[in-house]
C-alpha cells in the first residue's frame, strides 16, 4: 500500500513537508492550550496533576507556546533546508531522523495524555491524523531509499535526547519574553 504513495510523494517532498506538519500540529496546541489548563475538568490522578504542573512550568499560555513553537520551527526549518541540500549525496539525515523521532515521541505522549486524562488534550487530533502518518510514511521512504538503516536509527536516538534540551530552550524563551 505504501508503494502507491510513490506517484504522489518522494523523499524531497517529505523533507519539505517537515516544518509544515509541525506548524499544523503546533497551531492546534496553541489554539487549545489555555482552555485545556482548567484542571477541574480532568480526573484527579497523580499523572494528571503532574502533567498540568509540568505544562505550567514549561509555559501554559498561548503566547508562551507560540514563542516556543517559533524557536522549534526555526530549528526544524533549518534542518529541513540542510537535509534537502545534502540529501542528494546521501548525507545529512541524522538530525532529520533525530527530530522525526521526537515527532513520534510527542505524538505518543499526546495519545497517552488523552487516555490518562480521559479527554481531549491539545495536539491529539493532529498527532493521530498528521504526525503519526507523516512519520510512518517518512520512515518508510527513508528506509526504502537506503537513507536510513537500523544503525543510523539507533545513532539518532541520543541526538534526539539532546534535541529535547535544545527545544526546551524555546520554553525558556517563551517564559522570558511573555511575562
Secondary structure, DSSP 8 states (H G I E B T S, - for coil): -GGGGGGT--HHHHHHHHHHHHHHHHHHHHHHHHHHT-GGGS---HHHHHHHHHHHHH--SHHHHHHHHHHHHHHHHHHHHHHHHHGGGT---HHHHHHHHHHHHHHHHHHHHHHHHTS--TTHHHIIIIIHHHHHHHHHHHHHTTS--HHHHHHHHHHHHHHHHHHHHHHHHHHHH--
